């Protein structure tokens, strides 16, 4: 049995990050392709990041835009924050599970194809 369960729970809650955030899991894109777009919006105000994603010529910009809008909606609904005061504090793309496929090659061989997935996370914060 675990010891000090109540105390450990209280410690976890005390260290919990209370900033508004949103996550999209198992998005069918490579993490490296998503990360290059996230680098462009990190540290920007919410409205500026939204404008950058509107004009970005990348396929991943639409997915990131939906996650950003979800994080802003969470901030407005759950914490009562104003969207004009928000900025992108953190954003990152972690690798998800890979779909493994085989492609036939010459002489009866096969080559593995890895179809990558991504977990996109956007954390917002208020401008001080």
KEKE-3310 file (N, C-alpha, C; in steps of 0.2 Angstrom, whole numbers, plus 5000, padded with zeros to 4 digits):
npx = (5004:5002:5010:5007:4997:4987:4995:5004:4995:4991:5003:5005:4994:4997:5009:5004:5002:4993:4990:4980:4978:4979:4977:4981:4979:4987:4988:4989:5003:5020:5031:5042:5038:5027:5034:5041:5032:5027:5038:5037:5027:5029:5029:5023:5009:4991:4982:4991:4998:4988:4985:4997:4996:4985:4990:5001:5009:5008:5003:5001:4997:4984:4979:4986:4981:4968:4970:4976:4965:4956:4963:4963:4949:4947:4954:4946:4933:4935:4944:4941:4948:4953:4954:4962:4973:4981:4996:5007:5014:5020:5023:5023:5028:5025:5031:5020:5011:5017:5012:5014:5018:5020:5029:5030:5045:5058:5063:5055:5057:5053:5049:5049:5037:5035:5022:5020:5014:5008:5008:5001:5003:4998:5001:4995:4997:4995:4998:5009)
npy = (4994:5011:5025:5039:5045:5055:5067:5067:5069:5082:5089:5087:5094:5107:5110:5110:5116:5131:5138:5142:5129:5119:5103:5093:5077:5063:5068:5067:5070:5074:5077:5085:5093:5100:5107:5117:5127:5130:5136:5148:5155:5155:5164:5175:5187:5182:5187:5190:5178:5171:5177:5175:5161:5160:5165:5157:5145:5131:5115:5110:5122:5124:5114:5118:5131:5127:5121:5132:5141:5134:5133:5147:5148:5140:5148:5159:5154:5145:5152:5165:5175:5188:5188:5197:5199:5188:5178:5167:5156:5144:5131:5116:5101:5084:5068:5055:5039:5028:5023:5008:5002:4991:4991:4983:4977:4974:4957:4950:4956:4967:4984:4994:5007:5021:5029:5044:5051:5065:5075:5089:5103:5118:5132:5145:5162:5176:5193:5202)
npz = (5000:4997:5005:5015:5006:5006:5009:4999:4988:4991:4990:4976:4971:4975:4968:4955:4938:4935:4924:4909:4896:4882:4873:4859:4854:4846:4833:4815:4810:4807:4821:4819:4809:4814:4824:4819:4815:4827:4833:4828:4834:4847:4862:4857:4857:4859:4849:4839:4836:4831:4819:4813:4811:4803:4791:4788:4777:4780:4782:4795:4802:4803:4812:4824:4826:4829:4842:4849:4849:4857:4869:4872:4874:4885:4894:4895:4898:4909:4918:4918:4911:4900:4882:4875:4884:4884:4880:4871:4881:4882:4870:4862:4853:4855:4852:4847:4846:4834:4818:4811:4795:4781:4766:4750:4742:4730:4726:4736:4748:4761:4767:4781:4785:4794:4800:4808:4823:4833:4848:4852:4862:4869:4880:4888:4895:4906:4901:4911)
capx = (5000:5005:5010:5006:4993:4984:5000:5007:4990:4991:5009:5004:4990:5001:5014:5000:5002:4986:4989:4976:4981:4975:4981:4978:4983:4987:4987:4993:5008:5027:5032:5047:5034:5023:5038:5044:5027:5026:5043:5036:5022:5031:5031:5019:5002:4987:4980:4997:4999:4982:4987:5003:4994:4981:4994:5006:5007:5009:4997:5000:4995:4976:4979:4989:4976:4962:4973:4977:4958:4954:4967:4960:4942:4948:4956:4940:4927:4936:4947:4938:4953:4952:4959:4967:4979:4985:5001:5008:5019:5024:5020:5028:5025:5029:5030:5015:5012:5019:5008:5019:5016:5025:5029:5034:5051:5061:5065:5052:5058:5048:5052:5044:5035:5033:5018:5021:5008:5010:5003:5002:5001:4999:5000:4994:4998:4993:5004:5009)
capy = (5000:5018:5028:5046:5046:5062:5072:5067:5072:5089:5092:5087:5100:5113:5111:5110:5122:5133:5142:5139:5125:5114:5098:5089:5071:5058:5071:5063:5074:5073:5082:5090:5098:5104:5111:5123:5132:5132:5140:5155:5158:5155:5171:5180:5188:5178:5189:5190:5171:5169:5180:5171:5154:5161:5166:5152:5141:5125:5110:5110:5128:5123:5110:5122:5136:5125:5120:5139:5144:5130:5136:5153:5147:5138:5153:5164:5151:5142:5156:5172:5179:5191:5185:5202:5199:5182:5177:5160:5155:5138:5127:5110:5095:5078:5062:5051:5032:5027:5018:5004:4999:4988:4992:4978:4979:4969:4950:4947:4960:4973:4990:4997:5014:5024:5035:5047:5055:5071:5078:5097:5107:5126:5134:5152:5165:5183:5198:5206)
capz = (5000:4997:5011:5014:5000:5006:5009:4992:4984:4992:4987:4969:4969:4977:4962:4949:4934:4934:4917:4904:4891:4878:4870:4854:4854:4840:4826:4810:4807:4810:4826:4817:4804:4818:4829:4815:4815:4834:4835:4825:4838:4854:4865:4854:4860:4856:4842:4834:4835:4827:4813:4810:4809:4797:4785:4787:4771:4782:4784:4802:4805:4805:4819:4829:4827:4833:4849:4852:4850:4862:4875:4874:4876:4891:4898:4895:4901:4916:4923:4917:4908:4893:4877:4873:4889:4884:4876:4871:4886:4880:4865:4860:4850:4857:4848:4849:4844:4827:4814:4807:4789:4777:4758:4747:4738:4726:4728:4741:4754:4763:4770:4786:4784:4800:4800:4814:4826:4837:4853:4852:4868:4870:4886:4888:4901:4905:4901:4917)
cpx = (5004:5005:5010:5002:4990:4989:5003:5002:4990:4997:5008:5000:4993:5006:5010:5000:4994:4985:4984:4980:4976:4980:4977:4982:4982:4986:4992:4998:5015:5028:5037:5043:5030:5028:5040:5039:5026:5032:5042:5031:5024:5033:5027:5012:4997:4984:4985:4998:4994:4983:4992:5001:4989:4984:5000:5004:5008:5003:4996:4997:4988:4975:4981:4984:4970:4964:4973:4970:4955:4957:4964:4953:4942:4950:4950:4935:4929:4940:4945:4943:4951:4957:4964:4973:4983:4990:5003:5015:5024:5020:5025:5024:5029:5027:5025:5016:5013:5015:5013:5016:5022:5024:5033:5039:5053:5063:5062:5053:5052:5052:5047:5043:5032:5028:5017:5015:5011:5005:5005:4999:5003:4997:5000:4995:4996:4999:5004:5010)
cpy = (5006:5021:5036:5048:5053:5068:5072:5070:5080:5092:5092:5093:5107:5115:5111:5117:5125:5137:5138:5135:5121:5109:5094:5083:5067:5062:5068:5067:5072:5078:5087:5096:5103:5109:5117:5128:5134:5137:5148:5159:5159:5162:5176:5181:5184:5180:5189:5183:5169:5171:5177:5164:5155:5162:5161:5147:5133:5121:5110:5116:5127:5119:5114:5128:5134:5124:5127:5142:5140:5132:5143:5153:5145:5143:5158:5160:5149:5147:5163:5177:5182:5189:5191:5202:5193:5182:5169:5159:5149:5134:5122:5105:5089:5072:5057:5044:5033:5022:5014:5000:4996:4990:4986:4981:4973:4963:4948:4951:4965:4978:4993:5004:5016:5030:5038:5051:5060:5073:5085:5100:5114:5128:5142:5155:5173:5188:5202:5213)
cpz = (5000:5003:5010:5008:5000:5006:5002:4987:4985:4989:4979:4967:4970:4971:4955:4945:4933:4928:4913:4898:4887:4874:4865:4853:4848:4834:4821:4806:4811:4815:4824:4813:4808:4822:4825:4815:4822:4836:4833:4830:4845:4857:4862:4858:4856:4849:4837:4832:4830:4820:4809:4807:4803:4791:4783:4782:4773:4783:4791:4806:4807:4811:4824:4831:4831:4841:4852:4853:4856:4869:4877:4876:4883:4896:4900:4899:4908:4921:4922:4915:4901:4888:4874:4878:4888:4879:4876:4875:4884:4875:4863:4857:4852:4853:4851:4846:4836:4824:4810:4801:4785:4769:4755:4742:4734:4729:4735:4748:4755:4767:4775:4784:4791:4799:4807:4816:4831:4842:4854:4858:4867:4876:4886:4895:4900:4905:4907:4916)
residu = (UNK:UNK:UNK:UNK:UNK:UNK:UNK:UNK:UNK:UNK:UNK:UNK:UNK:UNK:UNK:UNK:UNK:UNK:UNK:UNK:UNK:UNK:UNK:UNK:UNK:UNK:UNK:UNK:UNK:UNK:UNK:UNK:UNK:UNK:UNK:UNK:UNK:UNK:UNK:UNK:UNK:UNK:UNK:UNK:UNK:UNK:UNK:UNK:UNK:UNK:UNK:UNK:UNK:UNK:UNK:UNK:UNK:UNK:UNK:UNK:UNK:UNK:UNK:UNK:UNK:UNK:UNK:UNK:UNK:UNK:UNK:UNK:UNK:UNK:UNK:UNK:UNK:UNK:UNK:UNK:UNK:UNK:UNK:UNK:UNK:UNK:UNK:UNK:UNK:UNK:UNK:UNK:UNK:UNK:UNK:UNK:UNK:UNK:UNK:UNK:UNK:UNK:UNK:UNK:UNK:UNK:UNK:UNK:UNK:UNK:UNK:UNK:UNK:UNK:UNK:UNK:UNK:UNK:UNK:UNK:UNK:UNK:UNK:UNK:UNK:UNK:UNK:UNK)
# end
